[in-house]
Amino acid sequence: MATQHPATAAPGSGQIPQSASAPPAPTAYSSESGRTYRLDRLIGKGGFGEVYLATPTPGDGLPAQVCIKISDRLSAWLREAYFAELLGREPRALRVFDRFAEVEGSHMRYCLAMEYAEHGDLGAWLARTGAQPERFVRREIAAILEALDALHSGQALHRDLTPFNVFVCENEQLKLGDFGIATHQLSRRGVTAEAFNPFNAPTEIAWGKVRRWQQRDDIYQVGQIAAMLLRGDITRPMRSRDVRGLPCSDHLKEVIHRCLGVRGKRYEAAGELIAALRHRPKEVRLGRIVSLAGMRLSFTGFLSRPRSEAIAAAKTAGAIVQTKPGHSTDVLVRGRPNVLQIAGRAGGTKLMEIRRLAARGHVVKVIGEGQFWRLVESAARSRKGGRGVERKPGGREGGRAAVRSSTRAKRVRASR
């Protein structure tokens, strides 16, 4: 990309120097499309290469201005060109209009002509505009998830969903871009996590505890982006325990907490998260059961009596007590809600877990504390009544049983 310097008048010539004319802008030529791109100004630079705002000639079918992304890394260029082609029909994926390579001196430069995001990346835009309302966050996160869902449906992973790879385009619409480390996975087990941004990576992967990146790890990054939009701040990653402080509804807190929380309980793919954003779960209502015997149960909330007393009473009534609900749980005993729960009165981790289990077909019955203690007392009365009958067998059948027992004892003594 050679440039020319403006001419100046020779010293002592007596001539008045002419105003310097602007040097001709550097260009990039595509042998694929036959277009020339005038590189008007540099708008981005990093490890990936350089990005220029450019004017295409001829401009038939292209916007008046595009971005030219220039890199010397063949593998990243091939990935981005491939996945851009794969997502060509997705309205929330940044469009790639042209892809070509040029010889520059002794090396190659690899170019992509891309859609121009007029508001820049999400980080730059949030620095100017600040926190966004929940309605915007729900709509735009669900929209970019449509593009991610196309990747996930094709057994592919993005792996780099950061505020610098989400772009704000016309009408402040968010779009996904930069597929430089996106890849296909051969199985649902994921791919080796050898390439990722530590700042936005799940803790398990960043610390090396988990060595395989899965679709649920893309979901973790989307949860981070949603939290950043609500806070208007990209400088600090959101921790799951801090979700309660987000300025949004309890339902959205619950969704974000599940994105960021325990890895095995995250939404498994983009389609599942889209459904969660668009459809609020049914409110958990109290049910009824007739006995605690044989039931696997767990407790949540504040009880009127010590938790240790409730656990002992449940066991005496024949129940199996679990510290938290799971796939084998039958009953959740609900006490008074804790106002400091992750997502409001109905947003404790145990209540969130039974909603997750219900979505997978395992229904856990929720009962109130009052019903629990009534069932405990009923079981105690039954035990007392049963022991009284055993002490006084009496009656005709009891007498016959005593005779048979005496006869058997005599036969044993005679045999000895």
N, C-alpha and C positions, 0 to 999 in steps of 0.2 A: 504494500500500500504506500507507494512513493508519493510525496507531496512536493509542490513547487513553491519557492519563496518569491515574494513580490519584488519587482525590480525597483531600484532607486536611482536617482540622478547622480552622475559622476561628480565628485568634489571639485570645486573651482571652475566648473563649466559655465557659471553664470546663469544656469537654468534653474527655474523654480521646480523643486521636486513635485512630481505628480502624486496624487493620492494613491496609496497602495491598493491594488485590487485583490479581492479574496482569492486565495489559491483554489484550484479545482479540487473538489472533494474526492477522496479515494472511492473506489468502486469494487464491487464483487460481481463476477459474471457466472451465470449458471449455464453450463453446457447442456443441462437436462431440459430446461424450459426456454432457453434462448434469451432470458431476461438479464438486464444489467441493473444492479442495485447500487444507487448512490448512497454512500454511508454518510449521512448528514451529521450525526454527533454520537459520541460514546455515551451510553446511558447505564452501563453496568460492566463490572469487571470482577473476576474472582478465579478460583481454582479451575472452574469450568472453561474459562476463556474470556471472551469479550462479547458484549451485546451493543449493537448500534441501532439507532433509529434510522431508517432508510426509506428511500423513494424508489419504487420499481418502475422500470421502463422496458417494454410497454406495460401499461398498468391494467390491461384488459382482464377483468374478473378478479382483480386484487384491490384491497383498500388503497387509499392514497398514500398511506404510510404503513410500513411493516417493521418488524424487528429482524435484524440479521444476527444470529448467534454464531460466533466463530470459535472453533476449538481445534486443538491439535491432537485430541484424543479420539481415535477411531472408534473404540468400543462404545464409549458414551454416545457418540454421534449415531452409531448404528442402532443402539437401543432406543434413543429418543425418536429417531425417524420411524422405526418399526412400530413403537407403541402409539405414536401420533397417527400412523396409518390405521392401526387397530381401532382407535377411538375417534376416527374421522367423523362419525355421525353423532357423536356425543356433544350436545351444545355447551356443556360445562367443562370441556377439555380444551385447553388452549390450542388453536388450530395451527398446523404447519402447512404452508402453501407450497414450499419448494425445498428440495434437499440436494446439495451438490458439493463437489470437492474441487479445489483449485490448487495448482502448483504455485508456491511462493518461494522463489529462490531454490534452496536445496531441500525444502520440506513441503509437506502438504498442509493445507488448512481445510477444515471440514465445516460446512456452512448449512444453516437452517434458516429459511425465511418464515417467520412466525407472526401470528396475530399480535398486534401492539396493545398492551394493557395500559390504557391511558392514565390510570390512577396508580400504576406501579404495583409492587408486591404488597401483600397484606400487612407486613410489618411497617412499611413506609406509610401506607394509607391510615393505619390505626394511630400512628404517631401524630397525624394531622387531625383526625376526626374524633378519636377517643372511643370510649365504650359504646357498644351497640345494643339496641333494645332486643328483648327476647324474640319478638316476632321476626325480626331480621335474621337473627341467629338460627332459629328453627328453619326458616325458608331456605337460607343460603347453604347451611350445612347439609340439609336434605338434598339440595340441588347438586352440590359437588359430589355427594355420595352416589348419585346416579352414575357419574363417570367412573367412580371407584368400583361400583357394583359391576360395571361392564368388565373391568379388569379382573375382579374376583370371580366372576362367572366363567371367565376364560382361564381360571387357575393361574392367575398372575398376581404379583405383589408390587406395590409402589415403593415402599420402604423409605421414602424421604418426604413425608407430608409435613412440611414445616411452614411457618408464615412467610418464608422467602420463596416457596414454590407454589403458593396459592396467590393468584393474581386478581386484581380488581379492574374489571374492564368496563365497557360502556354501560351506563345506567347502574353503576356500582354492583355489577354482578360478579360473583366469585367464580374463578375457573382454575382447574388443576393444570399444572405445567411441570416441566422438568422431570422427564422420565429416564434420566441418565443412569439410575441404578435399579430401575424396575426390572423384574425378571419373572419368568414362569417357574412354577413349582411342579415337580414330578408327582407329588402326592400331598395329601392334606397335612403331612408332618411339617411342611414348610421347607425353607432353604437355610443353608448355613449363614448365620448372621455375621458376615465378614465386612459388610459395607453398610454404615448407617451414621446418622448425625447423633452423637451422644447426648446433645442438649434435649432432643425431642424423643429419644428412644425410651422404651419401657425400662424401668429400673432393673428388672431381672436380666435384660440383655446388656444394658450399659455396664453392669457389674460382673458380667460373665457367668452368671448363674444358669442362664438359658442360652443355648448356642444355636437355636433355630428360630428364624423369623417366620411368623405365620400371619394369616389374614387378620387375626385378632390383635396383632401388633400394629397393623395399619389403623385399626379401630382406635387403639390407644392414642395415636397421633391425632386423629380426628377429634377425639375428646379434648385434647390439649388445645386445639385450634378453637373449638367452641368456647372453652373457658377464657381464652385470650380475647376473643371477640366481646364476651360479656364484661371483662375487666378493662378492655382497652389497653392492655399491657402485654407485650411479648417477651419481656425481660426475665420473667420468673415462671418456671413450669409449675403447673397446678398439681398439688398432691391430693390424693383421694380424701384424706381426712379434712381438707380445707374446703371441700365442695360446699359445705353448709353455708359458707359466707358469700357465695355467688349471688348477684342481684337478679334472681330469676325465680320462676315457680318451683314448687316442690317436685313436680314431675320432671322438669328439665334437670334439676339437681340429681335426681335419681338416675336419669339416663347418663349424665356425665360421670357420675360416680361409678356406674357399671363399666363405662369405657376405661376408666383409670384404675379400677380396683383390682381384685384378685384375678390373675390371668385366666384361670380356668373358668371364670364366671363372666367374662366379657362377652359382648356380642361377637359371634363367630365370623361374621362377614358383613359387608356394607348393606345388603338387603335387609338383614335383621335390624340394623340400627335405623334404617329409613322407616321401617314399620313402627319402631318404638317412638320416633320423633313425631309421627303423624297420628298415632292412635294412643290415647291415654288408657292405662289399664283400669279395669273395674275396681271400685273401692272394696277393700277387704271388709267383709261383713261377718259378724259373729254367727256361728252355727250351733248345733246341739249334738251331743252324743249321749248314749245311755249308760256307759260304763267306762272306767279307766283300765280295766283288766286287759292285759296284753297289748295295750296301746304304747307306741313309741312317741314320746312327747318332749317338747322343749318349752322354755319360758321366755317371755320378752316383756320389757317394761318394768315399772315399779310395782311390787306386790304389797298388800296391806300387812303381810307377815314376812318374817325373814325368808329369804330364798332357800336357805338350808332346811327350814321347817317344811316348806312346800315340796322340796325334793324328797325329803323323808316320807311325807304323807303320800306322795304319788307312788313311791315304791311300795309302801305298805298296801296301797289300793291295787297293786298288781301291775302298775305301769312301768315301762322302761324309760328312764330319763336320759335325754341327749343334751349335750351342751349347746348345740345349735342344730337347726333343721337341715335335713338332707333328703336323699332319695328314699330312705326308709321311714321317714317321719310320718306319723298319722295325725298328730294333734299339736297345735301351738296354743299355749295358754297366754292370753294377752292381758297384761296389767295396765297400769296408768302410763300413757306415753311419756317419754323423756323429751322435753322441749329442745334439747341439744342434739337430737337425732340428725343424721346426715341430711335428710330431706324432709323435715317437718314431722308432724304428728304421725303420719302414716309411712314415714320414710326411714325407719330403723333398718339395720342391715338384715335382721331376721325376717322382717316383713317383706323386704325387697327380695330375699331369697325365696320365700314361698310363692311370690308372684312369678319369679323366674322358673321355678319348678312347675307351676300351673301352666305356663306357656308350653312346657314340654310334656304335658299330659299327666303330671303327678300332682293330685290335689291334696293339700293339707288342710284339715278342718281347723278353724280358729274358734276358740271358745273364750268366754270371759272368765275373770278370776272367780266371780261369784259362783258360776256353774261348776268350776273346778272344785271348790270347797264343798259344795253340796254333794258332788259325786264321791268325794273322799269320805264324808260323813255317812253316806248311804252304804258304801263298802264296809265301813266299820260296823254299822248296825247288822249287816248281813253276816259278818264274821261272828259277832256275839250270838246271834240267833242260831247259827250253825253249831257252835260249841255247846249250847244248851241242849239241843236235840241229841247230840252225841253222848252226853252224860246220863241221859234218861232214855235209853232205847225202849224199855217197857213193852207192853202190848203182847198180843199173841205171837207175832213174828219174832219179837225179842226173846220170848220164852222158848220157842222152838230152836232158835239159834243157840241158846244156852245149853239145851239138852244135847244138841248135836256136838257142841264143843266138849261136853263132859264125856260123851261116848267115845270120841276120838282120843281123849286123854287116857281112858281106861285101856283102850286097845294098844296104845303105845307102851304103857307100863307092862302089859301082859307079854308083849313081844320081847321086852328086855329080859 
